[in-house]
Amino acid sequence: MYKALLALSLFVSPSFAELIVNPRVIGPIGQTAVMQISIIEGTISDLGLNLDEIGPGQYLDFSEEIATEITLAEIMISMRVVAPATTPFNELYPEADKAIHLSSTSPMIYPESWQYYDTDGDITTLVGVDGDIGVPTLIRLTGLDAATWPRRLQMGTEWVFSDRNDEVALVPGLDVAFESDYTFTVDAEGIVETPAGTHEALRLTKLGMEVVTYKDPQLAAAIGNLRSSILEHHWYTVEGFAVLLMRQEVARSATETIPLITQTTITRLIELDTLPTAVRDRSWANIKRYRVQKLGTEQQ
């Protein structure tokens, strides 16, 4: 329904005793990453996953290729943190001191874009994307503007978000009213494995609904509105990297003239090139501890 904001961030935690994440901090200029987006026809459970368990000691392995007959598309996203002066829209954003360049293997689905950030201060602010000044409307409406999140994410952090905008262009020429209502909760921590490595991470879960009402009279008569149940899981490391994102959407039309739409999008970190940090270079003791806990649970 919308193109999610993919932001690369880096944070060095002040404490090794507890996972604390700052999701707002952008990584250093020169940092690069590759993400893979897999679009699945079905729910998270259709992939054989049960993510209902909460709390510490979780283990999730996404290191292997996601190969399934219900995969609709796969897209590779390349990201780089760059100096705004080297970008095409820098004159529009004199306050920006960092930019993120994104390109993909499917530009028709995920076109090239430039995101501009002001990181000079306590709060990192997205000041514009390409030539559009300000936070994109759908990023704000879906609660994904990290500048509005708590500064520290740790187990038990929770907040609610709701918004409505009656003038939203989903795509050029398709105007809708968009309403959203979510609860965000940091509800789990543990080990996540991706092709980029083994990561100690917190899980931020977003649960709620979105309602799209079409302005076009013919679409409004045919569909009415489209009401979607949304479940998202965002896994953040202590360094602030989003190493795994899942979004499940189950959409129903008010008139029931179109079939039920069920779709899951999985975004996982494939490669990461960043500066060494004390956090990344610490021992594997905590990772081993989680694996021992998991093994002990399975044997009970």
PyMOL commands that set and color helices and strands:
alter all, ss='L'
color gray80, all
select helices_A, chain A and resi 45-47+84-86+90-92+137-141+146-148+217-223+285-299
alter helices_A, ss='H'
color red, helices_A
select strands_A, chain A and resi 32-41+55-61+71-82+98-104+113-118+125-129+132-133+158-171+174-194+197-214+225-237+242-253+261-273
alter strands_A, ss='S'
color yellow, strands_A
deselect
rebuild
show_as cartoon
